[in-house]
Amino acid sequence: MKRAFAVQAEAEREAQAVQIKAEAELKASEKLKQAAENMKDPNAMQLRILATVSEASKEAANTIIMALPLETLKYARIGDLGALASINSSAARRRAEEKRRREESTESEKEKSLEGD
């Protein structure tokens, strides 16, 4: 008889645990729905991304790789990173090659001027 009561009590506890878990899932889904509504604003989404990066960067061992739209890089006037991000495009390769040539010619001019002295 005691065993039957124990089995029934255990079944009731499990049923209560399932109900509590279901209620928690419902509350969590409501919060996620609210968060999704808030994240429709691009500024809110960007702030969330930056907060996530800030949290992830607290440990020195972390490496963070972020994908940014090229428009963002252009707006921030980070041309080299924009060229690296779109290195598959022929225009970006051409710009990188022209920059390398300018740097090489500047270095060779410096060497010639040093030799002349």
N, C-alpha and C positions, 0 to 999 in steps of 0.2 A: 504494500500500500504506500509506504514512504517513497519507494522508488517511482511509483506512478505520479505522486505529487511533485517529486523532484524533476521528472521529465516534463511535466506540464509547466512548472515554474521556469524551467530552462527555455521551453518553447515560447513562453510569454515574453521573457527577456529578449530573446532573439527577434521576436516580432516587434517589440518596442525599439530595438536597435535599428531595425530596418526602417521603421517610421521616422525615427530621428534622423537617420542618414538621408532619407528621401526629402525631409523638410530642409535639411541643410543644403542639399543639391538644388532645391527650388530657390532658396534664398541666394545661393551662389549664382544661379542662372539669371536671377533678377538683377543682381549687381553687375554681372557681365553685360547684360542688355543695356543697363545705364551707362556703363563704361563705353560700350560701342557707340552709343548716341553721342557721348562727349567727344569721342575720337573722330567723329565726322569732321570736326573743325581741324583743318591742317595744322594750325598753330598748336592745338592741344596734342596732336599726334607727334609733332616735332619735339615738344617739351617732354613728352613721355619717352621718346627715343633718347633724348639727351640725358634724362634721369636714369634710364637703364644703362647707358654707357658710363655715366658717372659711378653708378653702383658697381659695374663690372670692372672699372679701372682702379678700384681701391686696392686691389692686390697687385703688387709689382710684377708678378709672374704672368699676368694676363696679356695677351695680344688681341687687339680689337681691330677687326676689319669691317669697315662700313661701306656700304654701297650708297653713293649719292648721285642724284641726277646731275648731268653735265651742266644744266642751267644754274644749279646751286654753286658749282665750282666756278663758272664764268662770272656769276654775280659777286662772288668773293674774290674775284681777280686772281684765281689760282690757276694760271694758264698751263703750267707744266703738269700739274696733276690732272688737269682736263685732258691734256694730250696723252698722258699715260693711260687715262681711263678709256680713251678712244683710240688706242694705238693701232687697232685693226683698220682704221680708216686711212686712206692714202694721204689725205690732207694733214693728218696728225703726224704721220711718218715724215712727210715732206718738211713740216715745220721743225721737227726734231733734228732732221738731217741738216737743215739750214743753220740751225743754232749751233750744232756741232762744228760745222765748217767755219762759222764766224769765230768760235772759240779757238779752233786750231790756227786760223790765220792770225788772230791776236797774239797767240803764244809764239808763232813763228816770227812775227814782227818784233816782239820783245827780245827774242833770242838774237835776231839780226842786229838790233840796236845795242845789245850787250857786247856782241862780237866787234862792232865798230868802235867801241870805246876803248 
